[in-house]
Amino acid sequence: MSKAETKTRKPAPKTGDKKKTVAKDRRPPVAIGHVRIETHTVGDTIEFFKALGLRGIFRNDNFGVLELRGGTHLIVSKRDKPVRKGTAAPFDIMVDDIEKAQKKYAKKDFEPSEITSGSIHSSFYIRAPSGHKLKITSSHAGKRAV
């Protein structure tokens, strides 16, 4: 190593130094761990949520686990009878761009409803293979990490 390289090079932090080399995690310190939906069509319901953008984690004939942004798991479990068509899903799905999501889901033949705007969120609905009416909602997190 030349003298010039020695002078311009900064020493590596010593073990025990108080300086952090990692950016501070700005996400909230807690998250929802698991939400559940029961369906008579486990496979179709899992494929539907994967098409929405969830990541598949585990699957068998009676049970599945999918992952959402932030690590929340959606548990898809078997029920004997179909739910009554139009039954509200026990949760909603939040997206960053509601108009883009509506167009994307229309191209996938999910038949999204019109977008309606409330005092905080805009939203639309699609029907899951389970018979549930699933609300797709706009995010208002802005540039905050979630």
Secondary structure, 3 states (H helix, E strand, C coil): CCHHHHHHCCCCCCCCCCCCCCCCCCCCCCCCCEEEEEECCHHHHHHHHHHHCCEEEEECCCEEEEECHHHCEEEEEECCCCCCCCCECCCCEEECCHHHHHHHHHHCCCCCCCCEECCCCEEEEEECCCCCEEEEEECCCCCCCC
